[in-house]
Amino acid sequence: MFEYPDGVVEQITVPYLITHGANDCQIPVDDAHRSYEQGTASPKRELQIFTEHEGGAEHVNSDGSPTPPGSTADWVAETFATATA
């Protein structure tokens, strides 16, 4: 059984993106919200929960749906563009 790593996320001091499937039966979606809430030391954090309609709603995208086009790549591009500007 997975135990949530309390005390770890609070130490992240760089931008980070959390992606999670709304129907993930391996790791509860509450853990994604918890990670987001605890990440207060990060200068930029974002939580994306993918639904069945968007694709990628299951654990590790096991539903075979493509994740929303470019969402992660867009976040990385935006984050690094801001960091280097």
N, CA, C and O atoms as a Maestro MAE file, in Angstrom:
{
 s_m_m2io_version
 :::
 2.0.0
}

f_m_ct {
 s_m_title
 :::
 protein
 m_atom[340] {
  # First column is atom index #
  i_m_mmod_type
  r_m_x_coord
  r_m_y_coord
  r_m_z_coord
  i_m_residue_number
  s_m_chain_name
  s_m_pdb_residue_name
  s_m_pdb_atom_name
  i_m_atomic_number
  :::
  1 25 0.834 -1.182 0.000 1 A "MET " " N  " 7
  2 3 0.000 0.000 0.000 1 A "MET " " CA " 6
  3 2 0.880 1.247 0.000 1 A "MET " " C  " 6
  4 15 1.847 1.340 0.756 1 A "MET " " O  " 8
  5 25 0.539 2.170 -0.832 2 A "PHE " " N  " 7
  6 3 1.267 3.435 -0.951 2 A "PHE " " CA " 6
  7 2 0.967 4.314 0.257 2 A "PHE " " C  " 6
  8 15 -0.193 4.489 0.632 2 A "PHE " " O  " 8
  9 25 2.006 4.861 0.858 3 A "GLU " " N  " 7
  10 3 1.825 5.832 1.932 3 A "GLU " " CA " 6
  11 2 2.272 7.184 1.418 3 A "GLU " " C  " 6
  12 15 3.355 7.320 0.850 3 A "GLU " " O  " 8
  13 25 1.437 8.169 1.620 4 A "TYR " " N  " 7
  14 3 1.746 9.509 1.151 4 A "TYR " " CA " 6
  15 2 2.989 10.036 1.866 4 A "TYR " " C  " 6
  16 15 3.094 9.918 3.086 4 A "TYR " " O  " 8
  17 25 3.933 10.619 1.118 5 A "PRO " " N  " 7
  18 3 5.192 11.095 1.702 5 A "PRO " " CA " 6
  19 2 5.077 12.480 2.354 5 A "PRO " " C  " 6
  20 15 5.619 13.455 1.833 5 A "PRO " " O  " 8
  21 25 4.385 12.567 3.471 6 A "ASP " " N  " 7
  22 3 4.275 13.851 4.170 6 A "ASP " " CA " 6
  23 2 5.659 14.408 4.475 6 A "ASP " " C  " 6
  24 15 6.579 13.659 4.803 6 A "ASP " " O  " 8
  25 25 5.801 15.718 4.366 7 A "GLY " " N  " 7
  26 3 7.057 16.372 4.672 7 A "GLY " " CA " 6
  27 2 8.015 16.482 3.501 7 A "GLY " " C  " 6
  28 15 9.071 17.103 3.628 7 A "GLY " " O  " 8
  29 25 7.672 15.894 2.368 8 A "VAL " " N  " 7
  30 3 8.563 15.918 1.202 8 A "VAL " " CA " 6
  31 2 8.195 17.057 0.251 8 A "VAL " " C  " 6
  32 15 9.057 17.842 -0.143 8 A "VAL " " O  " 8
  33 25 6.948 17.145 -0.108 9 A "VAL " " N  " 7
  34 3 6.511 18.148 -1.085 9 A "VAL " " CA " 6
  35 2 6.780 19.564 -0.582 9 A "VAL " " C  " 6
  36 15 7.049 20.466 -1.375 9 A "VAL " " O  " 8
  37 25 6.710 19.755 0.714 10 A "GLU " " N  " 7
  38 3 6.968 21.074 1.291 10 A "GLU " " CA " 6
  39 2 8.386 21.566 1.007 10 A "GLU " " C  " 6
  40 15 8.657 22.762 1.116 10 A "GLU " " O  " 8
  41 25 9.282 20.667 0.646 11 A "GLN " " N  " 7
  42 3 10.677 21.013 0.393 11 A "GLN " " CA " 6
  43 2 10.965 21.378 -1.063 11 A "GLN " " C  " 6
  44 15 12.079 21.793 -1.381 11 A "GLN " " O  " 8
  45 25 9.992 21.232 -1.940 12 A "ILE " " N  " 7
  46 3 10.198 21.536 -3.361 12 A "ILE " " CA " 6
  47 2 10.219 23.047 -3.546 12 A "ILE " " C  " 6
  48 15 9.256 23.740 -3.217 12 A "ILE " " O  " 8
  49 25 11.332 23.548 -4.078 13 A "THR " " N  " 7
  50 3 11.501 25.001 -4.245 13 A "THR " " CA " 6
  51 2 11.623 25.412 -5.706 13 A "THR " " C  " 6
  52 15 12.046 26.528 -6.006 13 A "THR " " O  " 8
  53 25 11.260 24.527 -6.601 14 A "VAL " " N  " 7
  54 3 11.261 24.821 -8.036 14 A "VAL " " CA " 6
  55 2 9.835 24.646 -8.551 14 A "VAL " " C  " 6
  56 15 9.009 24.046 -7.864 14 A "VAL " " O  " 8
  57 25 9.531 25.153 -9.735 15 A "PRO " " N  " 7
  58 3 8.198 24.948 -10.295 15 A "PRO " " CA " 6
  59 2 7.914 23.458 -10.482 15 A "PRO " " C  " 6
  60 15 8.803 22.687 -10.842 15 A "PRO " " O  " 8
  61 25 6.676 23.069 -10.234 16 A "TYR " " N  " 7
  62 3 6.315 21.686 -10.521 16 A "TYR " " CA " 6
  63 2 4.865 21.558 -10.937 16 A "TYR " " C  " 6
  64 15 4.002 22.331 -10.521 16 A "TYR " " O  " 8
  65 25 4.626 20.566 -11.765 17 A "LEU " " N  " 7
  66 3 3.318 20.281 -12.335 17 A "LEU " " CA " 6
  67 2 2.878 18.907 -11.857 17 A "LEU " " C  " 6
  68 15 3.630 17.936 -11.952 17 A "LEU " " O  " 8
  69 25 1.670 18.832 -11.350 18 A "ILE " " N  " 7
  70 3 1.093 17.558 -10.935 18 A "ILE " " CA " 6
  71 2 -0.008 17.227 -11.938 18 A "ILE " " C  " 6
  72 15 -0.933 18.015 -12.130 18 A "ILE " " O  " 8
  73 25 0.090 16.075 -12.571 19 A "THR " " N  " 7
  74 3 -0.980 15.606 -13.452 19 A "THR " " CA " 6
  75 2 -1.543 14.336 -12.840 19 A "THR " " C  " 6
  76 15 -0.811 13.526 -12.272 19 A "THR " " O  " 8
  77 25 -2.852 14.173 -12.962 20 A "HIS " " N  " 7
  78 3 -3.503 13.025 -12.333 20 A "HIS " " CA " 6
  79 2 -4.770 12.687 -13.096 20 A "HIS " " C  " 6
  80 15 -5.467 13.578 -13.582 20 A "HIS " " O  " 8
  81 25 -5.063 11.413 -13.200 21 A "GLY " " N  " 7
  82 3 -6.299 10.974 -13.829 21 A "GLY " " CA " 6
  83 2 -7.442 10.980 -12.828 21 A "GLY " " C  " 6
  84 15 -7.289 10.499 -11.705 21 A "GLY " " O  " 8
  85 25 -8.564 11.511 -13.219 22 A "ALA " " N  " 7
  86 3 -9.728 11.603 -12.326 22 A "ALA " " CA " 6
  87 2 -10.222 10.224 -11.883 22 A "ALA " " C  " 6
  88 15 -10.811 10.091 -10.810 22 A "ALA " " O  " 8
  89 25 -9.986 9.204 -12.702 23 A "ASN " " N  " 7
  90 3 -10.462 7.851 -12.382 23 A "ASN " " CA " 6
  91 2 -9.345 6.922 -11.923 23 A "ASN " " C  " 6
  92 15 -9.525 5.704 -11.927 23 A "ASN " " O  " 8
  93 25 -8.211 7.458 -11.532 24 A "ASP " " N  " 7
  94 3 -7.071 6.647 -11.110 24 A "ASP " " CA " 6
  95 2 -7.471 5.782 -9.910 24 A "ASP " " C  " 6
  96 15 -7.850 6.302 -8.861 24 A "ASP " " O  " 8
  97 25 -7.384 4.473 -10.073 25 A "CYS " " N  " 7
  98 3 -7.735 3.576 -8.963 25 A "CYS " " CA " 6
  99 2 -6.483 3.081 -8.231 25 A "CYS " " C  " 6
  100 15 -6.597 2.322 -7.269 25 A "CYS " " O  " 8
  101 25 -5.302 3.496 -8.669 26 A "GLN " " N  " 7
  102 3 -4.053 3.119 -8.007 26 A "GLN " " CA " 6
  103 2 -3.666 4.126 -6.923 26 A "GLN " " C  " 6
  104 15 -3.322 3.749 -5.803 26 A "GLN " " O  " 8
  105 25 -3.729 5.398 -7.270 27 A "ILE " " N  " 7
  106 3 -3.377 6.481 -6.355 27 A "ILE " " CA " 6
  107 2 -4.570 7.429 -6.303 27 A "ILE " " C  " 6
  108 15 -4.986 7.959 -7.333 27 A "ILE " " O  " 8
  109 25 -5.121 7.646 -5.116 28 A "PRO " " N  " 7
  110 3 -6.317 8.496 -5.005 28 A "PRO " " CA " 6
  111 2 -6.060 9.923 -5.488 28 A "PRO " " C  " 6
  112 15 -4.989 10.484 -5.260 28 A "PRO " " O  " 8
  113 25 -7.045 10.492 -6.147 29 A "VAL " " N  " 7
  114 3 -6.937 11.862 -6.634 29 A "VAL " " CA " 6
  115 2 -6.741 12.832 -5.466 29 A "VAL " " C  " 6
  116 15 -6.185 13.915 -5.648 29 A "VAL " " O  " 8
  117 25 -7.185 12.458 -4.294 30 A "ASP " " N  " 7
  118 3 -6.954 13.301 -3.111 30 A "ASP " " CA " 6
  119 2 -5.466 13.508 -2.854 30 A "ASP " " C  " 6
  120 15 -5.068 14.554 -2.342 30 A "ASP " " O  " 8
  121 25 -4.634 12.513 -3.205 31 A "ASP " " N  " 7
  122 3 -3.189 12.662 -3.023 31 A "ASP " " CA " 6
  123 2 -2.626 13.749 -3.939 31 A "ASP " " C  " 6
  124 15 -1.688 14.452 -3.563 31 A "ASP " " O  " 8
  125 25 -3.188 13.889 -5.127 32 A "ALA " " N  " 7
  126 3 -2.743 14.948 -6.031 32 A "ALA " " CA " 6
  127 2 -3.091 16.314 -5.439 32 A "ALA " " C  " 6
  128 15 -2.278 17.238 -5.463 32 A "ALA " " O  " 8
  129 25 -4.290 16.425 -4.916 33 A "HIS " " N  " 7
  130 3 -4.695 17.680 -4.272 33 A "HIS " " CA " 6
  131 2 -3.820 17.970 -3.051 33 A "HIS " " C  " 6
  132 15 -3.435 19.113 -2.807 33 A "HIS " " O  " 8
  133 25 -3.520 16.939 -2.304 34 A "ARG " " N  " 7
  134 3 -2.678 17.079 -1.112 34 A "ARG " " CA " 6
  135 2 -1.275 17.569 -1.490 34 A "ARG " " C  " 6
  136 15 -0.718 18.444 -0.827 34 A "ARG " " O  " 8
  137 25 -0.715 17.001 -2.553 35 A "SER " " N  " 7
  138 3 0.598 17.441 -3.024 35 A "SER " " CA " 6
  139 2 0.571 18.907 -3.426 35 A "SER " " C  " 6
  140 15 1.490 19.667 -3.120 35 A "SER " " O  " 8
  141 25 -0.483 19.287 -4.106 36 A "TYR " " N  " 7
  142 3 -0.604 20.681 -4.516 36 A "TYR " " CA " 6
  143 2 -0.687 21.596 -3.286 36 A "TYR " " C  " 6
  144 15 0.012 22.606 -3.207 36 A "TYR " " O  " 8
  145 25 -1.525 21.240 -2.358 37 A "GLU " " N  " 7
  146 3 -1.724 22.066 -1.163 37 A "GLU " " CA " 6
  147 2 -0.450 22.187 -0.328 37 A "GLU " " C  " 6
  148 15 -0.203 23.235 0.269 37 A "GLU " " O  " 8
  149 25 0.350 21.142 -0.280 38 A "GLN " " N  " 7
  150 3 1.550 21.157 0.549 38 A "GLN " " CA " 6
  151 2 2.735 21.845 -0.133 38 A "GLN " " C  " 6
  152 15 3.728 22.144 0.531 38 A "GLN " " O  " 8
  153 25 2.657 22.097 -1.415 39 A "GLY " " N  " 7
  154 3 3.789 22.635 -2.156 39 A "GLY " " CA " 6
  155 2 3.958 24.135 -2.077 39 A "GLY " " C  " 6
  156 15 4.237 24.771 -3.093 39 A "GLY " " O  " 8
  157 25 3.801 24.709 -0.929 40 A "THR " " N  " 7
  158 3 3.823 26.161 -0.791 40 A "THR " " CA " 6
  159 2 5.201 26.792 -0.986 40 A "THR " " C  " 6
  160 15 5.281 28.004 -1.184 40 A "THR " " O  " 8
  161 25 6.277 26.025 -0.939 41 A "ALA " " N  " 7
  162 3 7.624 26.588 -1.155 41 A "ALA " " CA " 6
  163 2 7.942 26.752 -2.641 41 A "ALA " " C  " 6
  164 15 8.908 27.427 -2.997 41 A "ALA " " O  " 8
  165 25 7.144 26.146 -3.498 42 A "SER " " N  " 7
  166 3 7.366 26.252 -4.937 42 A "SER " " CA " 6
  167 2 6.934 27.629 -5.431 42 A "SER " " C  " 6
  168 15 5.887 28.135 -5.025 42 A "SER " " O  " 8
  169 25 7.743 28.242 -6.315 43 A "PRO " " N  " 7
  170 3 7.353 29.541 -6.867 43 A "PRO " " CA " 6
  171 2 6.202 29.431 -7.862 43 A "PRO " " C  " 6
  172 15 5.512 30.413 -8.132 43 A "PRO " " O  " 8
  173 25 5.998 28.232 -8.407 44 A "LYS " " N  " 7
  174 3 4.896 28.000 -9.348 44 A "LYS " " CA " 6
  175 2 4.519 26.528 -9.269 44 A "LYS " " C  " 6
  176 15 5.352 25.646 -9.476 44 A "LYS " " O  " 8
  177 25 3.269 26.282 -8.973 45 A "ARG " " N  " 7
  178 3 2.790 24.905 -8.965 45 A "ARG " " CA " 6
  179 2 1.422 24.875 -9.630 45 A "ARG " " C  " 6
  180 15 0.645 25.826 -9.547 45 A "ARG " " O  " 8
  181 25 1.153 23.764 -10.285 46 A "GLU " " N  " 7
  182 3 -0.133 23.622 -10.965 46 A "GLU " " CA " 6
  183 2 -0.588 22.185 -10.846 46 A "GLU " " C  " 6
  184 15 0.219 21.256 -10.842 46 A "GLU " " O  " 8
  185 25 -1.892 22.017 -10.749 47 A "LEU " " N  " 7
  186 3 -2.518 20.704 -10.671 47 A "LEU " " CA " 6
  187 2 -3.463 20.550 -11.848 47 A "LEU " " C  " 6
  188 15 -4.362 21.367 -12.044 47 A "LEU " " O  " 8
  189 25 -3.256 19.499 -12.632 48 A "GLN " " N  " 7
  190 3 -4.146 19.189 -13.754 48 A "GLN " " CA " 6
  191 2 -4.759 17.821 -13.509 48 A "GLN " " C  " 6
  192 15 -4.043 16.825 -13.410 48 A "GLN " " O  " 8
  193 25 -6.081 17.771 -13.411 49 A "ILE " " N  " 7
  194 3 -6.811 16.516 -13.251 49 A "ILE " " CA " 6
  195 2 -7.500 16.233 -14.583 49 A "ILE " " C  " 6
  196 15 -8.353 17.004 -15.024 49 A "ILE " " O  " 8
  197 25 -7.124 15.118 -15.225 50 A "PHE " " N  " 7
  198 3 -7.680 14.770 -16.528 50 A "PHE " " CA " 6
  199 2 -8.930 13.919 -16.369 50 A "PHE " " C  " 6
  200 15 -8.934 12.930 -15.636 50 A "PHE " " O  " 8
  201 25 -9.984 14.311 -17.060 51 A "THR " " N  " 7
  202 3 -11.261 13.594 -17.031 51 A "THR " " CA " 6
  203 2 -11.338 12.602 -18.195 51 A "THR " " C  " 6
  204 15 -10.481 12.600 -19.078 51 A "THR " " O  " 8
  205 25 -12.364 11.770 -18.184 52 A "GLU " " N  " 7
  206 3 -12.569 10.833 -19.304 52 A "GLU " " CA " 6
  207 2 -12.730 11.596 -20.609 52 A "GLU " " C  " 6
  208 15 -12.189 11.191 -21.638 52 A "GLU " " O  " 8
  209 25 -13.461 12.682 -20.574 53 A "HIS " " N  " 7
  210 3 -13.702 13.480 -21.782 53 A "HIS " " CA " 6
  211 2 -12.393 14.026 -22.355 53 A "HIS " " C  " 6
  212 15 -12.223 14.077 -23.573 53 A "HIS " " O  " 8
  213 25 -11.466 14.433 -21.480 54 A "GLU " " N  " 7
  214 3 -10.186 14.987 -21.928 54 A "GLU " " CA " 6
  215 2 -9.206 13.906 -22.352 54 A "GLU " " C  " 6
  216 15 -8.324 14.150 -23.175 54 A "GLU " " O  " 8
  217 25 -9.359 12.708 -21.792 55 A "GLY " " N  " 7
  218 3 -8.409 11.628 -22.003 55 A "GLY " " CA " 6
  219 2 -7.417 11.564 -20.864 55 A "GLY " " C  " 6
  220 15 -7.147 12.569 -20.206 55 A "GLY " " O  " 8
  221 25 -6.876 10.382 -20.633 56 A "GLY " " N  " 7
  222 3 -5.883 10.221 -19.581 56 A "GLY " " CA " 6
  223 2 -6.465 10.173 -18.189 56 A "GLY " " C  " 6
  224 15 -5.799 10.574 -17.234 56 A "GLY " " O  " 8
  225 25 -7.696 9.690 -18.039 57 A "ALA " " N  " 7
  226 3 -8.365 9.695 -16.740 57 A "ALA " " CA " 6
  227 2 -7.945 8.540 -15.837 57 A "ALA " " C  " 6
  228 15 -8.186 8.584 -14.630 57 A "ALA " " O  " 8
  229 25 -7.324 7.513 -16.398 58 A "GLU " " N  " 7
  230 3 -6.923 6.350 -15.609 58 A "GLU " " CA " 6
  231 2 -5.453 6.438 -15.217 58 A "GLU " " C  " 6
  232 15 -4.728 7.313 -15.691 58 A "GLU " " O  " 8
  233 25 -5.020 5.530 -14.353 59 A "HIS " " N  " 7
  234 3 -3.637 5.503 -13.880 59 A "HIS " " CA " 6
  235 2 -2.665 5.285 -15.039 59 A "HIS " " C  " 6
  236 15 -2.837 4.358 -15.829 59 A "HIS " " O  " 8
  237 25 -1.670 6.117 -15.137 60 A "VAL " " N  " 7
  238 3 -0.642 6.069 -16.179 60 A "VAL " " CA " 6
  239 2 -1.294 5.966 -17.562 60 A "VAL " " C  " 6
  240 15 -0.807 5.273 -18.456 60 A "VAL " " O  " 8
  241 25 -2.404 6.675 -17.699 61 A "ASN " " N  " 7
  242 3 -3.103 6.730 -18.979 61 A "ASN " " CA " 6
  243 2 -3.486 5.341 -19.488 61 A "ASN " " C  " 6
  244 15 -3.498 5.112 -20.698 61 A "ASN " " O  " 8
  245 25 -3.801 4.404 -18.576 62 A "SER " " N  " 7
  246 3 -4.102 3.036 -18.990 62 A "SER " " CA " 6
  247 2 -5.414 2.902 -19.745 62 A "SER " " C  " 6
  248 15 -5.728 1.821 -20.244 62 A "SER " " O  " 8
  249 25 -6.186 3.981 -19.838 63 A "ASP " " N  " 7
  250 3 -7.407 3.931 -20.647 63 A "ASP " " CA " 6
  251 2 -7.097 4.066 -22.133 63 A "ASP " " C  " 6
  252 15 -7.996 3.975 -22.969 63 A "ASP " " O  " 8
  253 25 -5.823 4.284 -22.462 64 A "GLY " " N  " 7
  254 3 -5.405 4.337 -23.856 64 A "GLY " " CA " 6
  255 2 -5.757 5.623 -24.565 64 A "GLY " " C  " 6
  256 15 -5.506 5.756 -25.763 64 A "GLY " " O  " 8
  257 25 -6.328 6.564 -23.857 65 A "SER " " N  " 7
  258 3 -6.675 7.837 -24.473 65 A "SER " " CA " 6
  259 2 -5.454 8.750 -24.463 65 A "SER " " C  " 6
  260 15 -4.679 8.751 -23.507 65 A "SER " " O  " 8
  261 25 -5.293 9.510 -25.509 66 A "PRO " " N  " 7
  262 3 -4.187 10.476 -25.474 66 A "PRO " " CA " 6
  263 2 -4.498 11.554 -24.454 66 A "PRO " " C  " 6
  264 15 -5.648 11.967 -24.310 66 A "PRO " " O  " 8
  265 25 -3.479 12.009 -23.748 67 A "THR " " N  " 7
  266 3 -3.703 13.112 -22.824 67 A "THR " " CA " 6
  267 2 -3.963 14.374 -23.634 67 A "THR " " C  " 6
  268 15 -3.605 14.436 -24.810 67 A "THR " " O  " 8
  269 25 -4.565 15.355 -23.039 68 A "PRO " " N  " 7
  270 3 -4.865 16.573 -23.799 68 A "PRO " " CA " 6
  271 2 -3.623 17.071 -24.531 68 A "PRO " " C  " 6
  272 15 -2.555 17.196 -23.933 68 A "PRO " " O  " 8
  273 25 -3.762 17.350 -25.804 69 A "PRO " " N  " 7
  274 3 -2.612 17.700 -26.631 69 A "PRO " " CA " 6
  275 2 -1.770 18.827 -26.063 69 A "PRO " " C  " 6
  276 15 -2.246 19.944 -25.861 69 A "PRO " " O  " 8
  277 25 -0.523 18.514 -25.815 70 A "GLY " " N  " 7
  278 3 0.436 19.531 -25.446 70 A "GLY " " CA " 6
  279 2 0.297 20.142 -24.070 70 A "GLY " " C  " 6
  280 15 1.034 21.075 -23.753 70 A "GLY " " O  " 8
  281 25 -0.612 19.664 -23.234 71 A "SER " " N  " 7
  282 3 -0.828 20.340 -21.959 71 A "SER " " CA " 6
  283 2 0.433 20.378 -21.109 71 A "SER " " C  " 6
  284 15 0.755 21.419 -20.536 71 A "SER " " O  " 8
  285 25 1.144 19.276 -21.016 72 A "THR " " N  " 7
  286 3 2.375 19.251 -20.231 72 A "THR " " CA " 6
  287 2 3.462 20.058 -20.929 72 A "THR " " C  " 6
  288 15 4.173 20.832 -20.287 72 A "THR " " O  " 8
  289 25 3.590 19.883 -22.225 73 A "ALA " " N  " 7
  290 3 4.598 20.627 -22.990 73 A "ALA " " CA " 6
  291 2 4.336 22.122 -22.912 73 A "ALA " " C  " 6
  292 15 5.272 22.914 -22.801 73 A "ALA " " O  " 8
  293 25 3.071 22.512 -22.968 74 A "ASP " " N  " 7
  294 3 2.731 23.934 -22.866 74 A "ASP " " CA " 6
  295 2 3.133 24.490 -21.502 74 A "ASP " " C  " 6
  296 15 3.659 25.600 -21.411 74 A "ASP " " O  " 8
  297 25 2.888 23.725 -20.448 75 A "TRP " " N  " 7
  298 3 3.243 24.163 -19.102 75 A "TRP " " CA " 6
  299 2 4.758 24.346 -18.980 75 A "TRP " " C  " 6
  300 15 5.228 25.340 -18.426 75 A "TRP " " O  " 8
  301 25 5.509 23.385 -19.500 76 A "VAL " " N  " 7
  302 3 6.973 23.460 -19.434 76 A "VAL " " CA " 6
  303 2 7.461 24.677 -20.242 76 A "VAL " " C  " 6
  304 15 8.299 25.440 -19.761 76 A "VAL " " O  " 8
  305 25 6.956 24.854 -21.429 77 A "ALA " " N  " 7
  306 3 7.369 25.984 -22.267 77 A "ALA " " CA " 6
  307 2 7.046 27.310 -21.585 77 A "ALA " " C  " 6
  308 15 7.881 28.214 -21.558 77 A "ALA " " O  " 8
  309 25 5.855 27.427 -21.041 78 A "GLU " " N  " 7
  310 3 5.455 28.667 -20.356 78 A "GLU " " CA " 6
  311 2 6.312 28.915 -19.118 78 A "GLU " " C  " 6
  312 15 6.734 30.042 -18.858 78 A "GLU " " O  " 8
  313 25 6.560 27.863 -18.368 79 A "THR " " N  " 7
  314 3 7.335 27.978 -17.127 79 A "THR " " CA " 6
  315 2 8.772 28.392 -17.416 79 A "THR " " C  " 6
  316 15 9.310 29.272 -16.743 79 A "THR " " O  " 8
  317 25 9.395 27.771 -18.405 80 A "PHE " " N  " 7
  318 3 10.773 28.112 -18.710 80 A "PHE " " CA " 6
  319 2 10.891 29.456 -19.421 80 A "PHE " " C  " 6
  320 15 11.894 30.151 -19.263 80 A "PHE " " O  " 8
  321 25 9.889 29.826 -20.195 81 A "ALA " " N  " 7
  322 3 9.908 31.138 -20.830 81 A "ALA " " CA " 6
  323 2 9.850 32.235 -19.781 81 A "ALA " " C  " 6
  324 15 10.538 33.250 -19.890 81 A "ALA " " O  " 8
  325 25 9.018 32.023 -18.759 82 A "THR " " N  " 7
  326 3 8.905 32.984 -17.662 82 A "THR " " CA " 6
  327 2 10.193 33.027 -16.851 82 A "THR " " C  " 6
  328 15 10.639 34.104 -16.455 82 A "THR " " O  " 8
  329 25 10.790 31.873 -16.603 83 A "ALA " " N  " 7
  330 3 11.999 31.791 -15.788 83 A "ALA " " CA " 6
  331 2 13.206 32.446 -16.456 83 A "ALA " " C  " 6
  332 15 14.098 32.955 -15.776 83 A "ALA " " O  " 8
  333 25 13.229 32.432 -17.788 84 A "THR " " N  " 7
  334 3 14.398 32.977 -18.492 84 A "THR " " CA " 6
  335 2 14.183 34.405 -18.971 84 A "THR " " C  " 6
  336 15 15.115 35.053 -19.445 84 A "THR " " O  " 8
  337 25 12.970 34.888 -18.849 85 A "ALA " " N  " 7
  338 3 12.660 36.263 -19.346 85 A "ALA " " CA " 6
  339 2 13.211 37.321 -18.410 85 A "ALA " " C  " 6
  340 15 13.049 38.514 -18.663 85 A "ALA " " O  " 8
  :::
 }
 m_bond[339] {
  # First column is bond index #
  i_m_from
  i_m_to
  i_m_order
  :::
  1 1 2 1
  2 2 3 1
  3 3 4 2
  4 3 5 1
  5 5 6 1
  6 6 7 1
  7 7 8 2
  8 7 9 1
  9 9 10 1
  10 10 11 1
  11 11 12 2
  12 11 13 1
  13 13 14 1
  14 14 15 1
  15 15 16 2
  16 15 17 1
  17 17 18 1
  18 18 19 1
  19 19 20 2
  20 19 21 1
  21 21 22 1
  22 22 23 1
  23 23 24 2
  24 23 25 1
  25 25 26 1
  26 26 27 1
  27 27 28 2
  28 27 29 1
  29 29 30 1
  30 30 31 1
  31 31 32 2
  32 31 33 1
  33 33 34 1
  34 34 35 1
  35 35 36 2
  36 35 37 1
  37 37 38 1
  38 38 39 1
  39 39 40 2
  40 39 41 1
  41 41 42 1
  42 42 43 1
  43 43 44 2
  44 43 45 1
  45 45 46 1
  46 46 47 1
  47 47 48 2
  48 47 49 1
  49 49 50 1
  50 50 51 1
  51 51 52 2
  52 51 53 1
  53 53 54 1
  54 54 55 1
  55 55 56 2
  56 55 57 1
  57 57 58 1
  58 58 59 1
  59 59 60 2
  60 59 61 1
  61 61 62 1
  62 62 63 1
  63 63 64 2
  64 63 65 1
  65 65 66 1
  66 66 67 1
  67 67 68 2
  68 67 69 1
  69 69 70 1
  70 70 71 1
  71 71 72 2
  72 71 73 1
  73 73 74 1
  74 74 75 1
  75 75 76 2
  76 75 77 1
  77 77 78 1
  78 78 79 1
  79 79 80 2
  80 79 81 1
  81 81 82 1
  82 82 83 1
  83 83 84 2
  84 83 85 1
  85 85 86 1
  86 86 87 1
  87 87 88 2
  88 87 89 1
  89 89 90 1
  90 90 91 1
  91 91 92 2
  92 91 93 1
  93 93 94 1
  94 94 95 1
  95 95 96 2
  96 95 97 1
  97 97 98 1
  98 98 99 1
  99 99 100 2
  100 99 101 1
  101 101 102 1
  102 102 103 1
  103 103 104 2
  104 103 105 1
  105 105 106 1
  106 106 107 1
  107 107 108 2
  108 107 109 1
  109 109 110 1
  110 110 111 1
  111 111 112 2
  112 111 113 1
  113 113 114 1
  114 114 115 1
  115 115 116 2
  116 115 117 1
  117 117 118 1
  118 118 119 1
  119 119 120 2
  120 119 121 1
  121 121 122 1
  122 122 123 1
  123 123 124 2
  124 123 125 1
  125 125 126 1
  126 126 127 1
  127 127 128 2
  128 127 129 1
  129 129 130 1
  130 130 131 1
  131 131 132 2
  132 131 133 1
  133 133 134 1
  134 134 135 1
  135 135 136 2
  136 135 137 1
  137 137 138 1
  138 138 139 1
  139 139 140 2
  140 139 141 1
  141 141 142 1
  142 142 143 1
  143 143 144 2
  144 143 145 1
  145 145 146 1
  146 146 147 1
  147 147 148 2
  148 147 149 1
  149 149 150 1
  150 150 151 1
  151 151 152 2
  152 151 153 1
  153 153 154 1
  154 154 155 1
  155 155 156 2
  156 155 157 1
  157 157 158 1
  158 158 159 1
  159 159 160 2
  160 159 161 1
  161 161 162 1
  162 162 163 1
  163 163 164 2
  164 163 165 1
  165 165 166 1
  166 166 167 1
  167 167 168 2
  168 167 169 1
  169 169 170 1
  170 170 171 1
  171 171 172 2
  172 171 173 1
  173 173 174 1
  174 174 175 1
  175 175 176 2
  176 175 177 1
  177 177 178 1
  178 178 179 1
  179 179 180 2
  180 179 181 1
  181 181 182 1
  182 182 183 1
  183 183 184 2
  184 183 185 1
  185 185 186 1
  186 186 187 1
  187 187 188 2
  188 187 189 1
  189 189 190 1
  190 190 191 1
  191 191 192 2
  192 191 193 1
  193 193 194 1
  194 194 195 1
  195 195 196 2
  196 195 197 1
  197 197 198 1
  198 198 199 1
  199 199 200 2
  200 199 201 1
  201 201 202 1
  202 202 203 1
  203 203 204 2
  204 203 205 1
  205 205 206 1
  206 206 207 1
  207 207 208 2
  208 207 209 1
  209 209 210 1
  210 210 211 1
  211 211 212 2
  212 211 213 1
  213 213 214 1
  214 214 215 1
  215 215 216 2
  216 215 217 1
  217 217 218 1
  218 218 219 1
  219 219 220 2
  220 219 221 1
  221 221 222 1
  222 222 223 1
  223 223 224 2
  224 223 225 1
  225 225 226 1
  226 226 227 1
  227 227 228 2
  228 227 229 1
  229 229 230 1
  230 230 231 1
  231 231 232 2
  232 231 233 1
  233 233 234 1
  234 234 235 1
  235 235 236 2
  236 235 237 1
  237 237 238 1
  238 238 239 1
  239 239 240 2
  240 239 241 1
  241 241 242 1
  242 242 243 1
  243 243 244 2
  244 243 245 1
  245 245 246 1
  246 246 247 1
  247 247 248 2
  248 247 249 1
  249 249 250 1
  250 250 251 1
  251 251 252 2
  252 251 253 1
  253 253 254 1
  254 254 255 1
  255 255 256 2
  256 255 257 1
  257 257 258 1
  258 258 259 1
  259 259 260 2
  260 259 261 1
  261 261 262 1
  262 262 263 1
  263 263 264 2
  264 263 265 1
  265 265 266 1
  266 266 267 1
  267 267 268 2
  268 267 269 1
  269 269 270 1
  270 270 271 1
  271 271 272 2
  272 271 273 1
  273 273 274 1
  274 274 275 1
  275 275 276 2
  276 275 277 1
  277 277 278 1
  278 278 279 1
  279 279 280 2
  280 279 281 1
  281 281 282 1
  282 282 283 1
  283 283 284 2
  284 283 285 1
  285 285 286 1
  286 286 287 1
  287 287 288 2
  288 287 289 1
  289 289 290 1
  290 290 291 1
  291 291 292 2
  292 291 293 1
  293 293 294 1
  294 294 295 1
  295 295 296 2
  296 295 297 1
  297 297 298 1
  298 298 299 1
  299 299 300 2
  300 299 301 1
  301 301 302 1
  302 302 303 1
  303 303 304 2
  304 303 305 1
  305 305 306 1
  306 306 307 1
  307 307 308 2
  308 307 309 1
  309 309 310 1
  310 310 311 1
  311 311 312 2
  312 311 313 1
  313 313 314 1
  314 314 315 1
  315 315 316 2
  316 315 317 1
  317 317 318 1
  318 318 319 1
  319 319 320 2
  320 319 321 1
  321 321 322 1
  322 322 323 1
  323 323 324 2
  324 323 325 1
  325 325 326 1
  326 326 327 1
  327 327 328 2
  328 327 329 1
  329 329 330 1
  330 330 331 1
  331 331 332 2
  332 331 333 1
  333 333 334 1
  334 334 335 1
  335 335 336 2
  336 335 337 1
  337 337 338 1
  338 338 339 1
  339 339 340 2
  :::
 }
}
